[in-house]
Amino acid sequence: MENYKLPHADFEISRLIFGCWAVVGGFNWGHQDKKDSLDAMREAFDNGISTFDTAEAYGNGASENLLAEALGDKRQDIIIASKVGPQDFLPENVIKACEKGLKNLKTDYIDLYQLHWPNPEIPLVDTLGALQKLKDDGKIRAYGVSNFGNQSLDTCKDSGFTISSNQMAYNLIFRAIEFSILPQCVSDNVPILCYSPIMQGLLTGKFASAAEVPDDRARTRHFTKDRPQARHQDEGCEALTFQTLKEIKKFADENDVSMGNLSLAWLLAQKGVAAPIVGGRNADQVKKNLKTMEVKLTPDMISHLNDITLPLKEELGNNADLWESVSRVV
Ligand SMILES: NC(=O)c1ccc[n+]([C@@H]2O[C@H](COP(=O)([O-])OP(=O)(O)OC[C@H]3O[C@@H](n4cnc5c(N)ncnc54)[C@H](OP(=O)(O)O)[C@@H]3O)[C@@H](O)[C@H]2O)c1
């Protein structure tokens, strides 16, 4: 496994991060077997994935609990990235949320503590000050942000507080951050951790049409606003999305690589990307995703993937919010 040194942090993360959201099942994911979840996390660790991304919001602490259960005995050898939700951005609440996270995780420090989504109602500088205090007190080793757009990134930069990462939705069929967020992150030295890197399974080719995608995963702006759980007001672009997926699949087949591995390898090749954070619901999926590290893309392959996904990138535009028309990524 390759590793990556985050700025303003005295540790490295693995270049594939295990995402601990789906392993709790429930909202967005449905039924999940606990043994499968524990096996998935241990499979990841046993094969060099040191870094695990979780959040209090994932199952109201259940994901943090599960990580402690799966790998608590390996605490010194894993990197825990967790998050505080925007409802808790008042400084005193950041501290309380962190204490709760530490309890859930059964540990006395979190390696990377991230602000989950911007909260324009609370001065960001105050929230960052609380994160710095947690770092000074040894409760966290570094802090980062998530879903932060240009304006919030500007505030971070001007504040003098040093963020180590920005976690954003980024994958072959959702390239919105390329318009202005990724360039700013590159220039500010804020590496990107990519969430939903295989677009919640779509980039494995498991769904042949929009109709096959379960409603809770069809909430994104790729799909029509008429899907029952959609929160956006867009028409969506289902035909173009599935045409693009078909072309990616064809290219993957021609190169004898799985679509999922190709998609993750493409992310790893992007300037400014530290690591994709990929979910896996069982050990078998984790094994398959790990094969990404064997894939070497040539510049021609990368540019072909850029070309075939460009129409969809342009159609979805620069709104980096996967789920809402009025972007919460500010
Ligand atoms: N900061 C944020 O706002 C934010 C938002 C979303 C996610 N995240 C983080 O990013 C992580 C990953 O994102 P994500 O879970 O949304 O999406 P993802 O990693 O793109 O997709 C994960 C899902 O794809 C399916 N899958 C995984 N590997 C597979 C394989 N080899 N073959 C077939 N299917 C496979 C699994 O679901 P099925 O088997 O059910 O198809 C799995 O749960 C999360 O766990 C979380 O840590 C952060």
Ligand as a Chemical Component Dictionary entry (heavy atoms), coordinates in Angstrom:
data_LIG
# 
_chem_comp.id                   LIG 
_chem_comp.type                 NON-POLYMER 
_chem_comp.pdbx_formal_charge   0 
_chem_comp.three_letter_code    LIG 
# 
loop_
_chem_comp_atom.comp_id 
_chem_comp_atom.atom_id 
_chem_comp_atom.alt_atom_id 
_chem_comp_atom.type_symbol 
_chem_comp_atom.charge 
_chem_comp_atom.model_Cartn_x 
_chem_comp_atom.model_Cartn_y 
_chem_comp_atom.model_Cartn_z 
_chem_comp_atom.pdbx_ordinal 
LIG N1  N1  N 0  -18.026 13.842 3.883  1  
LIG C1  C1  C 0  -19.188 13.483 3.421  2  
LIG O1  O1  O 0  -20.136 14.271 3.341  3  
LIG C2  C2  C 0  -19.367 12.066 2.945  4  
LIG C3  C3  C 0  -20.487 11.694 2.196  5  
LIG C4  C4  C 0  -20.587 10.382 1.748  6  
LIG C5  C5  C 0  -19.587 9.456  2.060  7  
LIG N2  N2  N 1  -18.520 9.841  2.820  8  
LIG C6  C6  C 0  -17.430 8.884  3.167  9  
LIG O2  O2  O 0  -16.966 8.245  1.983  10 
LIG C7  C7  C 0  -17.089 6.831  2.121  11 
LIG C8  C8  C 0  -17.355 6.197  0.781  12 
LIG O3  O3  O 0  -18.464 6.786  0.130  13 
LIG P1  P1  P 0  -19.823 6.016  -0.166 14 
LIG O4  O4  O 0  -19.984 4.895  0.795  15 
LIG O5  O5  O -1 -20.871 7.043  -0.284 16 
LIG O6  O6  O 0  -19.639 5.462  -1.642 17 
LIG P2  P2  P 0  -18.646 4.511  -2.433 18 
LIG O7  O7  O 0  -17.441 4.215  -1.666 19 
LIG O8  O8  O 0  -18.539 5.125  -3.773 20 
LIG O9  O9  O 0  -19.529 3.179  -2.603 21 
LIG C9  C9  C 0  -19.535 2.210  -1.605 22 
LIG C10 C10 C 0  -20.569 1.136  -1.927 23 
LIG O10 O10 O 0  -20.355 0.546  -3.211 24 
LIG C11 C11 C 0  -20.605 -0.871 -3.138 25 
LIG N3  N3  N 0  -19.306 -1.522 -3.429 26 
LIG C12 C12 C 0  -18.110 -1.285 -2.841 27 
LIG N4  N4  N 0  -17.138 -2.035 -3.380 28 
LIG C13 C13 C 0  -17.719 -2.773 -4.342 29 
LIG C14 C14 C 0  -17.242 -3.739 -5.261 30 
LIG N5  N5  N 0  -15.956 -4.084 -5.300 31 
LIG N6  N6  N 0  -18.138 -4.288 -6.113 32 
LIG C15 C15 C 0  -19.441 -3.951 -6.089 33 
LIG N7  N7  N 0  -19.952 -3.040 -5.249 34 
LIG C16 C16 C 0  -19.106 -2.446 -4.374 35 
LIG C17 C17 C 0  -21.095 -1.165 -1.736 36 
LIG O11 O11 O 0  -22.517 -1.078 -1.662 37 
LIG P3  P3  P 0  -23.514 -2.248 -2.179 38 
LIG O12 O12 O 0  -22.840 -3.544 -2.029 39 
LIG O13 O13 O 0  -24.728 -2.069 -1.344 40 
LIG O14 O14 O 0  -23.793 -1.909 -3.614 41 
LIG C18 C18 C 0  -20.492 -0.016 -0.944 42 
LIG O15 O15 O 0  -21.181 0.295  0.215  43 
LIG C19 C19 C 0  -18.182 6.643  3.174  44 
LIG O16 O16 O 0  -18.111 5.379  3.800  45 
LIG C20 C20 C 0  -17.852 7.769  4.121  46 
LIG O17 O17 O 0  -16.764 7.414  4.942  47 
LIG C21 C21 C 0  -18.398 11.125 3.247  48 
# 
loop_
_chem_comp_bond.comp_id 
_chem_comp_bond.atom_id_1 
_chem_comp_bond.atom_id_2 
_chem_comp_bond.value_order 
_chem_comp_bond.pdbx_ordinal 
LIG N1  C1  SING 1  
LIG C1  O1  DOUB 2  
LIG C1  C2  SING 3  
LIG C2  C3  SING 4  
LIG C2  C21 DOUB 5  
LIG C3  C4  DOUB 6  
LIG C4  C5  SING 7  
LIG C5  N2  DOUB 8  
LIG N2  C6  SING 9  
LIG N2  C21 SING 10 
LIG C6  O2  SING 11 
LIG C6  C20 SING 12 
LIG O2  C7  SING 13 
LIG C7  C8  SING 14 
LIG C7  C19 SING 15 
LIG C8  O3  SING 16 
LIG O3  P1  SING 17 
LIG P1  O4  DOUB 18 
LIG P1  O5  SING 19 
LIG P1  O6  SING 20 
LIG O6  P2  SING 21 
LIG P2  O7  DOUB 22 
LIG P2  O8  SING 23 
LIG P2  O9  SING 24 
LIG O9  C9  SING 25 
LIG C9  C10 SING 26 
LIG C10 O10 SING 27 
LIG C10 C18 SING 28 
LIG O10 C11 SING 29 
LIG C11 N3  SING 30 
LIG C11 C17 SING 31 
LIG N3  C12 SING 32 
LIG N3  C16 SING 33 
LIG C12 N4  DOUB 34 
LIG N4  C13 SING 35 
LIG C13 C14 SING 36 
LIG C13 C16 DOUB 37 
LIG C14 N5  SING 38 
LIG C14 N6  DOUB 39 
LIG N6  C15 SING 40 
LIG C15 N7  DOUB 41 
LIG N7  C16 SING 42 
LIG C17 O11 SING 43 
LIG C17 C18 SING 44 
LIG O11 P3  SING 45 
LIG P3  O12 DOUB 46 
LIG P3  O13 SING 47 
LIG P3  O14 SING 48 
LIG C18 O15 SING 49 
LIG C19 O16 SING 50 
LIG C19 C20 SING 51 
LIG C20 O17 SING 52 
# 
